[in-house]
């Protein structure tokens, strides 16, 4: 059978800063591009909606802090390990985050959870809306336009890190993640990145055409329903992130996605009830 299997083995580091020795990594660069691209689109939205650039700058700081803090805490609390892990001989295998709370601050060692990042965005946007006396649901309907755009960049960052890999596959487009093993696998990061790109196009078009915005929170609900349905489904072709998930029928990412899908469906039902003309 003809195969287009791709041997994937990029270095996570682009270059090292001379004289300092700090590596510049693809993941960090793509995170920065996610923020810049999101800021650019939100500028278009805010100006068209009569908001100020000062408000956007404040919102950006809230969202950056909320995303990073939420994603890090989400990883530590959802995936652990919560307490120290020892082998049968009593040797320490891995330090738990609750046993060593300062390890939570070691973001540079990796470990960010998208569901935690989503929760961080929800909380930071709520705090911003309260401070600026702005409708929370109105704000979320605009923020969700750029959420999949940022998600696309971040998933490409995961691809460059050869992490969050897919299950073994005989598909002709499978990737061999050389830094992990030589088994052809689903490029699950690429699937999610492309889905996010399409979803961004849909969300921007709906906002631009003023579809679903008559009832605040509807675009927010639609994004939750579509994005986390995709996340739930793609988890079936992704390797589990941590060992304890191997004994679960549904993994942690799927369990965390279910409430967001249900919430999104509820918001869509709410729209169709509230937007119907009175009899």
N, C-alpha and C positions, 0 to 999 in steps of 0.2 A: 504493500500500500504506500502510495506517495505521501510523504510527510513534510510538513513545513515546521517541524519542531525547532524552536529557537533556543540556543544555548545562551542563557542569561547570566552574565557574570561581571556586571559593572562594579567599579569601586564606589562605595558610599561617599568617599571623599573626592571633592573636585580638585583641591590643591591645599597646600599648607602655607599659611601666611609666613613669609620669610622673617627671620629674626625673632618671631614670637613662638612659632611652633604650633599655633592653633589651626586645626583643620577646618576648612570650609566644606560643609557636607551638602549633598543634594537635598536631603530632607529639610534642612534648615532653609536652604534657598527657596524650595518650593513652598514652605510655610510662609516665607516673606512674600512670595509672589501671590499666594492666596490672599493675604491681607491687602496687598496693593490693588489687586484686581477687584476685590470686594469693595474697597474704599472708592474706587473709580466708579463702579456701578451705583453704589449708594449715593455718591455725589449727584449723579444724574437724577436719581429718584428724589432725593431731598430737595434739590433745587426746583424740580418740576412740581413738587407737592407744597412749595412755599415755606420750606424749612431753611434754617441757616447753616452755613458751613461750620460755625462755632458749635452748634448742636451736634453736627456730624462728628466733629473732632472729639467731643466729649463721649459720644456714643462709642466711637472706635476704641477709646481707652477702656471703657467699661467692658466691651465685648472681648478685647484681647485678653484682659485679666481674667474675665469669667471663663473664657475658653480654655486657657492654659491651666488655671487652678482646677476647674471642673474636670478636664481631661486627666490630669495627674491624680486627683483624688479618686476619680472614677476607676482608674487602673488599680490603684492601691487597695480600694475597698471592695471592688467587684471581683478582681482577679487574684489579689493577694500575692504571695502568702501573707496571712495576717500575723502569724506567729512563727518563730524559728522552726526550721525543718532539720531534723537529725536523721542519720542513718542508724542501722541496727547497732552499730558500735558506739553510738553517742557522738559521732563527729558531726559538726555543723555543716549542713549542705547549703542552706539558704537562709538569709536573715528575713524575718517577718517585719512588715511595716509597723504593726502595733507594738512589737517588741523593740523596735528601733525607729521611733517616729521621725528622727532626723533624716532617715533614708527617703522619706516622702519628698524632701527638697531636692533630691538628686535627679532632677529632670534630665540632666545630660547623660544619664545611664540608660535612658529610654523608658518607655512605659507610659503611653497616653491612650485613654479609652474614648472612643467617639461618643458613646452614650453619656459619659461623664461630661464631655465637652458640650453636648447638647443641653444637659441640665445646667451647666455653667452659663450658657448663653441665655437660657430662660430666666435665670435668677438675675444676671447682670442687666438684662434688658428691662426687667421689672423694676429694679432699683433706679435705673436711668429714667424710666417713664414716670416714676413717682417724683423724682427730683425735678424733672422738667415739666411736670403736670401735663403729660401727654398720654393719650389712650394706649394702653399696653397692647391690646389686640391690633390696633392700627399699626403700631410699630412692628409687631411680629409679622404682619402681612407684608411689610416691606423688607424686613430682614431675611425672610425665607427665600426671597428672590436670589440672594447671593450665597446662601448656605450651600447649595449643591455646587456652585462655582468653586468655593473654597474646598469643598470635599473632593472635587476632581484633582486639584493640585496636591492635596495631602495624600490621596491614594497613589498618585504618581510618585510621591516621595516614598511611600511604602514599597513600591515596585523597585525603585532605585536602591532601597535597603535590602531587597530580597527577603522581605518579611510579610507576614499575613498571607502565606502561600496557599495555593489551592490543593485539592486532593489529586491523586494520580489520575491521569487522563490519557486516552488514546486519540484525542482530537488532533487533527493535523496542525492546529495552531498552538499546541501545548508548549509550555516553557520548561526547560530544564534549568532549575535554579542551582547553578554549580556550587555556590557557597553553602548550600544546604545538602543536596544529594544530586544524583544523576537521573532521577526519575522524572519523566515528562509529567507535568502537572497543569491544571487549570491556572491561567494567569488571573486569579480572582481579583487582584488589585486593578488590573486593566479593565475587567468587566465593570467594576464599580466606578472607576474613573469615567468610562464612556457613558455609563448610565447617568452619572451626575452631570456630565456635559449636556446630554439631551434634556435632563430635568431642568437644568438652568435655563435652557432655551424656552421650555414650556412655561416656566414660572415668569420669566421676563415678558414673554408674549402676553400672558394673562394679565399681568400688571399693566402693561402698555395699552392693552385694549380695554382695560377697566372691567375685566370679567371676574366675577366672584368677589368684587371689593365692596359691594353695596352693604354686605353684612360683615362687620369687622371680625376677623379671626378665621374666615373661610379659606383664604390662601394658606394660612398657617396650618390649618387642619389638613388641607390637601397635600401639602409638603410632607407632613408627618405620615400620612397614610401611604403615599407613594414611596418615599425614601426608605421608611422602615419596613414596608412590605418587601422591597427589594433586598434590604439587609437581612431580613428573616430568611428569604429564599436562597440567597447566595451563600449563606452559612452552611448549607448542605454540601457545597462543593469547596469548602475551606477547611484546612486543618485547624483543630482546636488550638486556642492560644495557650491554655494551661492544662496540666495533666488531669485535674479533677473533673474537667469537662468530658473526659473520655467515658465516664460512667453515667453521663446524663443523656436522656432521650433527646432533649433539645439543649443546645449549649447556652452559655450565659448571654451571648449577644442576641440570641433568639428570644430568650425570656425577657430581656430588657426591651426588645423591640415591640413585643405584643401590646403593652399598655399604650405606646405611642400610636400604633396602628388603630387601636380601638378609639383613642381620643380623636384621631384624625377623622375616622368614620363618623363619630358623633358630631363633629363640627360641620361636616358636609350635610348630614341630616338636618342639623339646626339651620343651615343656610336655606335649604329647600322649603322648610316650614316658615321661616321668617320672611323669605322673599316672595312668597305666594300672595297674590292680590286678595284682599278681603272679599268674601262671597257676598 
